[in-house]
Amino acid sequence: MSSRIKGITVEIGGDTSGLEKSLAILKTLDHIRVFEDETLLVIFLDGSEIECRSEEA
């Protein structure tokens, strides 16, 4: 089984008012990396990056 997702189908049965904006943001992504320490690094096509870290409760 491949570890790479090749496609996703989503059936929505509710309010989709924010969906178009969210999908537009996804088109600007270059790639997303998740590290073992649960740090998430989002890299955009323009070279900018956002780093997110998990906060334990």
N, C-alpha and C positions, 0 to 999 in steps of 0.2 A: 504494500500500500504506500502510495506517495505521501510525503509529508507536506506537499505543497497543494494548496487549494486552487483548483482550476476554474471554479465557478460557483456561484451561490444563487439560489432561487429563494425569494422571500414572498410569502403571501401575507398581505396586510388587510386586516379587517377593522381598522379604526382610523383615527385622525392622522393624516399624513402631512400636516401643514409645515413641519420643519424638515421633512424628508428631502425635498429638492435642494435646500441649502446645504444639508449634510452631505449629500451626494456630490455637490459641486466642490466642497472642500476635499473630498476623497480624490477627485481628479487632479488636485495640486500636489499630492503626495508622491515622493520618490520611493521611499521605503520606510518600514517600521522595523525596529530591532527590539527584541525583548531579551534581557540578560538574566543570568541565574539569580541575581540578587533582586529580581522583580522590578528592575529599572526598565522603563519603556522609553525608547528614543525614537522620535518621529522626525524624519528628514523630508523637507519639502523640495520641490523641483528648483526653487530659487536659491537653494543652499542653506536656508535658515533651518534651525533645529529647535525642538522642544523636548526637554527631558522631564519625565514624570517618575516619581518614586512612590512605592507603596508605603502607606502609613499603617502600622499595626495598631489596633484598638487596645 
